[in-house]
Amino acid sequence: MKVHLSHPTREIELKGPKPVGEIFKTLNLIPEAFLVIRGQDLMTEDEMVADGDVIEVRPVISGG
Amino acid sequence: MRCRKCPKRAVLGLPRHNTAFCGTCLTEFVRTQVQRAIKSQDMFSPDDLILVAVSGGKDSLTLWEILLKLGYKANALYVDLGIPGYSERSREKVERFAREVAEPCGARLTIHRVEEDAGAGIKELATLVKRPTCSACGTIKRYQFNRVAWKNHYDVMSTGHNLDDEAARLLGNVLQWQEEYLQKQSPSLPASIEGFAKKVKPLYRMTEREIAAYAVVNRIDYLVEECPMAKGAKMLVYKDVLNRLETESPGTKHRFYWGFLDKQKKAAASSMSMTDIDQAILQPCTTCSQPTTAGTCSFCRLMTKAKTPAK
């Protein structure tokens, strides 16, 4: 699967299938600070991401 | 995961409420929470004219959208800070939202350009006055939003501050024991004195993640990119710490902030009101007449310093 990340913008490859919660753990990210989007749809932590999927892991934290 | 209110697929789990919602139920939940915030804090009524401070980010555009969907009369002000690239991209998002969502509801957008007013963008201004960029930015934005709201007779000025913003600010104020700031940390500040607009934060019950999810579900096209000036800001560190605690113990952020509001309310009942305090310590700025605790307000001091040639 292809994973798009921000701050800085980059793309990484992960082996699927994997549930969203597992992707957070693999990338060492706090679920409270991110959303996972496939196409235009939000995904919950128990949903499975297939090997050929493209997802965006979008940070939700802002402010200075 | 299924929605807890209907048979549809959930799009977001909300551990702090031990629930999950589909897109439709999430939208209804968020709008209900905002309406509850407006009513419980006596923020404004459907007859009031509201000025929304917009930046192009998820919070302010979501706030503007929700207020319009709930039938409130809400115009918006965007302050163009003159940050190369970032300001153009954020202004574009705001203008598109105004054109496609707000104007069909009869609302309008006003743009204030810092460069036209001060002769330089925020980064140059902050360097000239030797202050952190986020601090100079805060002074300018607070001043301009208040000025426009006051000058144009808005009943209230509304910002997109959310639960994460307020909890992080509270943590910062407690860590430094800044008691004078703690007193002012409320979702609704009165127009306590001539020159001050009433200020409210209708998103204070919602986390950043819930607001971002609402924006995605409702196709609100916001700027995901972080302000380049905010890199290394203390607020981001406080938010990160709170989110780690939230993951371990869901509901930490709202228990922390709402618990503070509860204690603040009890303390206020036995002390001077904020209006009394403001009237005792504030006076008109000698340059611009906006209320200030000093002779000249911090915005005018910043501008004077910025326009004075360096020795």
Interface residues (C-beta under 8 A of the other chain):
Chain A: S6 H7 I30 P31 E32 A33 F34 L35 I37 Q40 D41 L42 M43 T44 E45 D46 E47 R58 P59 V60 I61 S62 G63 G64
Chain B: M1 A10 V11 L12 G13 A20 G23 G57 K58 D59 T133 C134 C137 D164 D165 A168 T207 E208 R209 I211 A212 A213 V216 V217 R219 V224 E225 E226 C227 M229 A230 A233 M235 L236 K239 D240 N243 R244 E246 T247
